Amino acid sequence: MYEDKRVTVVIPAYNEADTIGFVVRDFLDNGVCVDEVVVVDNNCKDDTAKLATEAGARVVAESDAGYGCALRRGMDEATGDIIVLTEADGSFQAADVKKLVPYLEDAGMVIGTRTTRQMVQQGANMVKLLRWGNVVVAKMLELMWYVSCEPRLTDVGCTYRCVSRETWQRIKPHVREPGPSFSPEMMCEVLIQRIRLIEVPVNYLPRRGGESKHSASWGRIFKTARGMIRAIFRKRIEGFRRAPDPWPVGPQTETSTS
């Protein structure tokens, strides 16, 4: 619990048997404010679901393949007032939940950033080109919404983030990306809706096993980056075409009246 609010951690998983048990236990047993862990079995062919259950998670199945599909299902299944998203590979620390969640008092979404060099441990999958690529795309997104929201962003691909249940219910009808482009799509939709978005540096560690599904090779990195950029431009055009939903939910962004 965090100030009488239940906290759910959602972990999308595809063949993460090497790491899922550790990650679930880290969030449940590390003294952080987590009430439940939901692991989304996204067509796993190994023992991910079994090991996650044994570690204390609630496992739900999602047959539609893709990172975005898994996260949407997990957030729909979450019972918490606060929903934390993270990875199944052990690259994020459960202790950083204590950094992210308090900012929901002032925002509807809080996202982690892995681009603070001092927070990236040796061996983590964040080489200089990948780190700066995230910064460049984040600044592009930031520029597109600068006039209306003035966000400060440095990482579009960081899964580690938290949202209030109200924020998720509001943006849910407008996010549809099935893959890793779901991350920036969420950010764009929050900005379209004039919901406050805050970024916080988090620790980024080496994977405990397996390889990244989106950045294990330069080909995958290019494909992921291209998809994210396309999603950002699509959302910017969409934002011009429709007005923000008028009903308030959570802390909203302040817009200038001068």
Secondary structure, 3 states (H helix, E strand, C coil): CECCECEEEEEEECCCCCCHHHHHHHHHHCCCCCCEEEEEECCCCCCHHHHHHHHCCEEEECCCCCHHHHHHHHHHHCCCCEEEECCCCCCCCHHHHHHHHHHHHCCCEEEEECCCHHHECCCCCCCHHHHHHHHHHHHHHHHHCHHHHCCCCCCCCCCCEEEEHHHHHHHHHHCCCCCCCHHHHHHHHHHHCCECEEEEECCECCCCCCCCCCCCCHHHHHHHHHHHHHHHHHHHHHHHHCCCCCCCCCCECCCCCC
